[in-house]
Amino acid sequence: MAACLRHAIRDGAPAIGLHTSPMMATALRLYTTLGFTRERDLDPIDGVAYGRYVLPAGRFQAALDQLASWPA
């Protein structure tokens, strides 16, 4: 995630978007803790609900700083 954030900052990306589902609870917790918000529902894949989550560019550095403060 840190590498993705650094690349997005370097490239001037307007946002980072990803898709995830409640079955990936640990990943979803990480994303929402970093500031990703659910933008919309996506079509289910093999019966599993998915959502699109977005982090706007204005939150990249804060998310990167937050990751840097976590234990290795």
Secondary structure, DSSP 8 states (H G I E B T S, - for coil): -HHHHHHHHHHT-SEEEEEE-TTSHHHHHHHHHHT-EEEEEEEEETTEEEEEEEEEGGGHHHHHHHHHTS--
